[in-house]
């Protein structure tokens, strides 16, 4: 892992140097030199990504989205279990007695059905 750290530090330093050189150049008048530097920069980015993927294999976008999906679905399941447990608790506490009593005038169209 220490070797990878040094490689990444070297790549980052080289990328900063290339970016500084690219900022000094005019993209239109020195197009050939600018595009060579840009290709070198893209190659360094590719190397950096390969090193990071080698060290941390689950770091790509698909793995992150799968982890996010699993995290959100497990959160939903935990909430469903908590709702079920609270429902059982309320049923036990109230022993099938009505928890809320409404005035018949408030629920006029459905009063006969709900009684």
HUSULKA-V970464 format. One line per field, one symbol per residue. ss: DSSP state (h for helix, s for strand, l for the rest). psi: psi as a letter, one per 40 degrees, with the letter a starting at -180 (. if undefined). Layout:
# HUSULKA-V970464
ss: ???
psi: ???
This chain:
# HUSULKA-V970464
ss: lhhhhhhhhhhhhhhhhhhhhhhhllllllhhhhhhhhhhhhhhhhhhhhhhhhhlhhhlhhhhhhhhhhhhhhhhhhhhhhhhhhhhhhhhhhlllllllllllllhhhhhhhl
psi: ddddddddddddddddddddddddihdddfdddddddddddddddddddddddddgdfeidddddddddddddddddddddddddddddddddefeihdhhiidddfddeddde.
